[in-house]
Amino acid sequence: MGKPDYFKEAPIAVTICDKEGIILEMNDKSVKTFIKDGKSLIGASLLDCHPEPARRKLTAMLENHNVNAYTISKNGIKKLIYQMPWFVEGEFAGYIELSMEIPEEMPHFVRG
């Protein structure tokens, strides 16, 4: 048995792009969330998938390699979006986006 695909059936959307913004991988939830014309977006440019000003922000992220995290509400569902750069041997290789549904209100703990 080979190495399992830990994220394939995870209940969060995982999307991975290369340093040019080309989508390399999408797990099942990501494909279901972002399906277009009945097809997966693997091989598409993220820049073509976003209108301004999101496209401009994405271009800056691909240049600066910063983390981008925020919440959204869409169709009555609140989500946490976490976009982080990934690296291979210290060299920027692209972004991983995690998109997960979260409750409208949730506990916050301060640990120390």
HELIX and SHEET records of a PDB file:
HELIX    1   1 ASP A   28  PHE A   34  1                                   7    
HELIX    2   2 LEU A   46  CYS A   49  1                                   4    
HELIX    3   3 ALA A   54  ASN A   64  1                                  11    
SHEET    1   A 5 ILE A  23  MET A  26  0                                        
SHEET    2   A 5 ALA A  13  ASP A  18 -1                                        
SHEET    3   A 5 GLU A  91  ILE A 102 -1                                        
SHEET    4   A 5 ILE A  77  VAL A  88 -1                                        
SHEET    5   A 5 ASN A  68  LYS A  74 -1                                        
END                                                                             
